[in-house]
Amino acid sequence: MFFEIIGWLGTFAVLLAYFLVSFRKISSNSKEYQLLNLFGAIGIILNSAIHGALPSVGLNITWLLIAALALYKIAKK
C-alpha cells in the first residue's frame, strides 16, 4: 500500500508540473517545475520497481536525471 501511495503522489507531481507549465503558471526553467519532475520521477520509479515495470523505471530514471541536471544548472546561476 505504501508504494501505491508513493506511485500516485509521483504521478500527481509530474502531472501538476505539466499542468502548471502548460497554463503558464510556472516556467519550465523554474526550480519548482524541476523539483516536481524530480520527486515525481522518484515516486514512479519506486512504484514501478516494486511491480517489475522496467520500461517505466528506465523512463523515469531518465526523467530524474534530466530534472537533476536542470536543477544543477539553475543552482549554478
Buried (B, 14 or more C-beta within 10 A) or exposed (E): EEBEEBBEBBBEBBEBBBEBBEEEEBEEEBEBBBBBBBBBBBBBBBBBBBEEBEEBBEBBBEBBEBBBEBBEEBEEE
